[in-house]
Amino acid sequence: MAQQIITVFGGGGFIGRYVVQALLRTGAQVRVAERGPKNAWLLKAQANLGQIAFVSADITRPETLGPAVTGADVVINLVGRFDDMDTVHVAGARNVAEAAAKAGVAQLVHMSAIGADPASTSAYGRTKGEGEAAVRAAFPSATILRPSVVFGREDQFINRFANLIRMMPVTPVLGAAATLQPVFVGDVAKAVVAALAHPGETFELGGPEVYTMAALNRWIAERTGRDPMFLELPDAVCGLIAALPGTPISRDQWAMLQSPNIVANDAKGLADLGIQPTPLDLVAEGWLVEYRRHGRFGVAA
């Protein structure tokens, strides 16, 4: 991959930063495309002189994409949101795929999600599914990656629950029986790099363990030395909470929890990309210590 020019849309985000670092280690020339390129400037320190460049681009505005994709060998789209999803997941994904095709880019990798389905009852799953279809229509050889919930030091998932457990001696658990297969962000980054050798394929990315939401909360409590009382709320109550503004879970996120967020039995996954999935236990200790009563001087249960 040395000397290839690879454009990464969303390279300054949580997953994007790990993807950019993984690409830099291969010797590739990385072009980070962001609405606000300053978000990714911290990545300069990871690159050799002249190995990384930054360009302003907004996937919802196709007229801004030309400079980002012109001359690129590969384009990677990592952009995703929990609001304005039709604009970003469908129209934005289509814009990137069409711009890449027009520029003669050799390969496109598109980040989707487990549960992507145009018939999904959640807007997130539906728009991810429609986005995949739009990408494949414009760029048939695109590689699609569908991760489960992604965890890592800067995530907004494990950290959110750890913070709630730290603050609340009685911690409510919504969707206690919902299943998910958290995948380490470093493995997702490796998968993006490995996917470049698999044009036109689709991979679902999950970690080595499947958790229920209740079990995951208990695991976090144990690793942070906390012993809250967990209150597993019935589905009817969860649905009412999700319908209210300003609550920890949105109506759409509640709809997403109604389907297992795990790798399908017949799906290609990390093993097919030559990647050994990283257990949550192996890496979470490094940052969950901040949620203990005495930080690094505290003792987990």
C-alpha positions as CSV (number, residue, x, y, z in Angstrom):
1,M,0.0,0.0,0.0
2,A,3.0,2.3,0.2
3,Q,2.5,5.4,-1.9
4,Q,-1.2,4.8,-2.5
5,I,-3.3,7.8,-1.9
6,I,-6.2,7.0,0.4
7,T,-9.0,9.5,1.2
8,V,-10.8,8.9,4.5
9,F,-14.1,10.7,5.0
10,G,-14.7,11.1,8.8
11,G,-11.0,10.5,9.6
12,G,-11.2,12.8,12.6
13,G,-13.9,10.8,14.4
14,F,-13.6,8.0,17.0
15,I,-13.2,5.2,14.5
16,G,-11.6,7.4,11.9
17,R,-8.6,8.2,14.0
18,Y,-7.8,4.5,14.5
19,V,-8.3,3.8,10.8
20,V,-6.0,6.7,9.8
21,Q,-3.3,5.5,12.1
22,A,-3.6,1.9,10.7
23,L,-3.3,3.2,7.2
24,L,-0.3,5.4,8.1
25,R,1.5,2.3,9.4
26,T,1.2,0.7,6.0
27,G,3.1,3.6,4.4
28,A,0.0,4.9,2.5
29,Q,-0.4,8.6,1.8
30,V,-3.6,9.5,3.7
31,R,-5.9,12.4,2.9
32,V,-8.3,13.1,5.8
33,A,-11.6,14.7,4.6
34,E,-13.6,16.4,7.3
35,R,-16.1,19.3,7.5
36,G,-13.8,20.7,10.1
37,P,-10.2,19.4,9.3
38,K,-9.0,20.8,12.6
39,N,-10.7,17.9,14.3
40,A,-8.0,15.6,12.8
41,W,-4.9,17.7,13.2
42,L,-3.8,15.6,16.2
43,L,-3.1,12.8,13.7
44,K,-0.1,14.8,12.3
45,A,2.1,13.4,15.0
46,Q,1.4,9.8,13.8
47,A,2.6,10.5,10.2
48,N,5.9,10.8,8.5
49,L,6.7,14.1,6.8
50,G,4.3,14.6,3.9
51,Q,2.4,11.4,4.6
52,I,-0.9,13.0,5.7
53,A,-2.9,15.9,4.3
54,F,-6.2,17.5,5.4
55,V,-9.0,18.7,3.2
56,S,-12.4,20.3,3.9
57,A,-15.3,18.3,2.6
58,D,-18.9,17.7,3.5
59,I,-20.5,14.5,2.2
60,T,-23.9,16.1,2.2
61,R,-22.6,18.7,-0.3
62,P,-21.5,16.9,-3.4
63,E,-19.8,20.0,-4.8
64,T,-17.2,19.9,-2.0
65,L,-16.1,16.3,-2.7
66,G,-14.0,16.7,-5.9
67,P,-10.8,17.9,-4.2
68,A,-11.0,15.1,-1.6
69,V,-11.3,12.2,-4.1
70,T,-9.3,13.5,-7.2
71,G,-6.2,11.5,-7.6
72,A,-7.1,9.0,-4.8
73,D,-6.5,5.3,-5.3
74,V,-8.9,4.4,-2.5
75,V,-11.8,6.2,-0.7
76,I,-13.1,5.2,2.7
77,N,-16.4,6.5,4.1
78,L,-16.7,6.3,7.8
79,V,-19.3,9.1,8.4
80,G,-22.3,8.2,10.5
81,R,-24.8,10.0,12.8
82,F,-27.8,9.5,15.0
83,D,-29.6,12.5,13.6
84,D,-30.3,13.7,10.1
85,M,-29.7,10.1,9.1
86,D,-31.4,10.1,5.7
87,T,-29.1,13.0,4.6
88,V,-25.9,11.5,5.9
89,H,-26.4,7.7,5.6
90,V,-28.3,7.6,2.3
91,A,-27.7,10.8,0.3
92,G,-24.2,11.4,1.8
93,A,-23.1,7.8,1.1
94,R,-24.5,8.1,-2.4
95,N,-22.6,11.3,-2.9
96,V,-19.3,9.8,-1.9
97,A,-19.8,6.7,-4.0
98,E,-20.7,8.7,-7.1
99,A,-17.8,11.1,-6.6
100,A,-15.4,8.2,-6.2
101,A,-16.7,6.5,-9.4
102,K,-16.5,9.8,-11.3
103,A,-12.9,10.3,-10.2
104,G,-11.9,6.9,-11.3
105,V,-11.0,5.7,-7.8
106,A,-10.0,2.0,-7.8
107,Q,-11.7,1.0,-4.6
108,L,-14.3,2.2,-2.1
109,V,-14.8,0.9,1.5
110,H,-18.1,1.9,3.1
111,M,-18.8,1.7,6.8
112,S,-22.3,0.5,7.6
113,A,-23.6,-1.3,10.7
114,I,-25.0,-4.6,11.8
115,G,-28.8,-4.4,11.4
116,A,-28.6,-2.4,8.2
117,D,-31.8,-3.2,6.4
118,P,-34.1,-1.0,4.2
119,A,-37.0,-2.7,6.0
120,S,-35.8,-2.0,9.5
121,T,-38.2,-0.5,12.0
122,S,-35.4,1.9,13.2
123,A,-34.4,4.9,11.2
124,Y,-30.7,4.0,11.8
125,G,-31.0,0.5,10.5
126,R,-33.2,1.6,7.6
127,T,-31.0,4.4,6.5
128,K,-27.9,2.2,6.8
129,G,-29.5,-0.4,4.6
130,E,-30.6,2.2,2.0
131,G,-27.2,3.7,2.1
132,E,-25.6,0.3,1.3
133,A,-27.9,0.0,-1.7
134,A,-27.1,3.5,-2.9
135,V,-23.4,2.8,-2.6
136,R,-23.6,-0.4,-4.5
137,A,-25.7,1.2,-7.2
138,A,-23.0,3.9,-7.8
139,F,-19.9,1.8,-7.1
140,P,-20.7,-2.0,-7.5
141,S,-17.3,-3.2,-6.3
142,A,-17.5,-1.3,-2.9
143,T,-16.6,-3.3,0.2
144,I,-19.1,-2.9,3.0
145,L,-18.2,-3.3,6.7
146,R,-21.0,-3.8,9.3
147,P,-19.6,-3.5,12.9
148,S,-21.6,-4.2,16.0
149,V,-21.2,-1.6,18.8
150,V,-17.6,-0.3,18.7
151,F,-15.7,0.1,22.0
152,G,-12.5,1.9,22.8
153,R,-11.0,4.5,25.1
154,E,-12.9,7.4,23.5
155,D,-16.2,5.5,22.8
156,Q,-19.6,6.9,23.7
157,F,-21.0,3.5,24.8
158,I,-18.9,1.7,27.5
159,N,-17.9,5.1,28.9
160,R,-21.5,6.3,29.1
161,F,-22.6,3.2,31.1
162,A,-19.5,3.4,33.3
163,N,-20.3,7.1,34.1
164,L,-24.0,6.2,34.9
165,I,-22.9,3.4,37.2
166,R,-20.5,5.8,38.9
167,M,-23.1,8.4,39.5
168,M,-26.2,6.3,40.3
169,P,-26.3,3.8,43.3
170,V,-29.5,2.5,41.7
171,T,-28.9,2.1,38.0
172,P,-31.7,1.5,35.6
173,V,-31.1,-0.9,32.7
174,L,-33.1,-0.5,29.6
175,G,-33.4,-3.4,27.2
176,A,-31.8,-5.8,29.7
177,A,-32.2,-8.8,27.5
178,A,-31.0,-7.1,24.3
179,T,-27.9,-8.8,22.9
180,L,-24.8,-7.2,21.3
181,Q,-21.3,-8.2,20.3
182,P,-19.0,-5.3,21.1
183,V,-16.0,-5.0,18.8
184,F,-12.7,-3.2,19.6
185,V,-12.1,-0.1,17.6
186,G,-8.5,-1.3,16.8
187,D,-9.9,-4.4,15.2
188,V,-12.3,-2.3,13.1
189,A,-9.4,-0.3,11.9
190,K,-7.5,-3.4,11.0
191,A,-10.6,-4.7,9.2
192,V,-10.7,-1.5,7.0
193,V,-7.1,-2.1,5.9
194,A,-7.7,-5.8,5.3
195,A,-10.9,-5.1,3.4
196,L,-8.9,-3.4,0.6
197,A,-8.0,-6.9,-0.6
198,H,-11.7,-7.9,-0.8
199,P,-13.6,-5.7,-3.3
200,G,-17.3,-6.2,-3.6
201,E,-17.6,-8.2,-0.3
202,T,-19.5,-7.5,2.9
203,F,-18.2,-8.3,6.4
204,E,-19.9,-8.2,9.8
205,L,-17.6,-7.2,12.6
206,G,-18.1,-8.5,16.2
207,G,-16.0,-9.2,19.2
208,P,-15.4,-12.6,20.7
209,E,-18.2,-12.3,23.3
210,V,-21.9,-11.8,23.1
211,Y,-23.4,-9.8,26.0
212,T,-26.9,-9.0,27.1
213,M,-27.3,-5.4,28.1
214,A,-27.8,-6.5,31.7
215,A,-24.6,-8.6,31.7
216,L,-22.6,-5.8,30.1
217,N,-23.7,-3.4,32.9
218,R,-22.7,-5.9,35.5
219,W,-19.3,-6.4,33.8
220,I,-18.6,-2.7,33.9
221,A,-19.6,-2.4,37.5
222,E,-17.2,-5.2,38.4
223,R,-14.3,-3.7,36.5
224,T,-14.8,-0.3,38.1
225,G,-15.2,-1.6,41.7
226,R,-18.8,-0.5,41.9
227,D,-21.7,-2.3,43.4
228,P,-24.9,-0.5,42.4
229,M,-28.4,-2.0,42.5
230,F,-29.4,-2.7,38.9
231,L,-33.1,-2.1,38.1
232,E,-34.0,-4.0,35.0
233,L,-36.9,-2.0,33.6
234,P,-39.8,-3.9,31.7
235,D,-40.0,-3.2,28.0
236,A,-43.3,-1.3,28.4
237,V,-41.6,1.2,30.7
238,C,-38.5,1.4,28.4
239,G,-40.7,2.2,25.5
240,L,-42.3,5.1,27.4
241,I,-39.0,6.4,28.6
242,A,-37.6,6.3,25.0
243,A,-40.6,8.4,23.8
244,L,-39.7,11.2,26.2
245,P,-37.3,14.0,25.2
246,G,-33.9,14.3,27.0
247,T,-33.8,10.7,28.2
248,P,-30.7,8.4,27.9
249,I,-32.2,6.5,25.0
250,S,-34.1,7.7,22.0
251,R,-37.2,6.1,20.4
252,D,-35.0,5.0,17.5
253,Q,-32.3,3.5,19.7
254,W,-35.0,1.6,21.6
255,A,-36.2,0.2,18.2
256,M,-32.7,-0.9,17.4
257,L,-32.5,-2.9,20.7
258,Q,-35.4,-5.0,19.6
259,S,-33.1,-6.9,17.2
260,P,-29.9,-8.8,18.1
261,N,-26.8,-6.7,17.4
262,I,-24.6,-9.7,16.6
263,V,-22.8,-11.2,13.6
264,A,-25.1,-13.4,11.6
265,N,-24.2,-17.1,11.4
266,D,-23.6,-17.1,7.7
267,A,-21.8,-13.7,7.5
268,K,-18.1,-13.2,6.8
269,G,-16.4,-11.6,9.7
270,L,-13.0,-10.7,11.3
271,A,-11.7,-14.2,10.9
272,D,-12.2,-14.0,7.2
273,L,-10.0,-10.9,7.2
274,G,-7.3,-12.6,9.2
275,I,-8.0,-10.7,12.4
276,Q,-8.3,-12.3,15.9
277,P,-11.0,-10.3,17.7
278,T,-9.9,-8.6,20.9
279,P,-11.8,-9.3,24.1
280,L,-13.3,-6.4,26.0
281,D,-11.4,-7.6,29.2
282,L,-8.1,-7.3,27.5
283,V,-8.1,-3.6,26.7
284,A,-10.8,-1.9,28.8
285,E,-8.8,-2.0,32.0
286,G,-6.6,0.7,30.6
287,W,-9.3,3.4,30.6
288,L,-12.0,2.2,33.0
289,V,-9.8,2.8,36.0
290,E,-10.9,6.5,35.9
291,Y,-14.4,5.4,37.0
292,R,-13.1,3.7,40.2
293,R,-13.6,5.6,43.4
294,H,-9.9,6.4,43.7
295,G,-8.9,6.2,40.1
296,R,-5.7,4.3,39.5
297,F,-5.3,3.8,43.2
298,G,-8.7,2.1,43.5
299,V,-9.2,-1.6,43.4
300,A,-11.7,-3.4,41.2
301,A,-14.1,-5.8,42.7
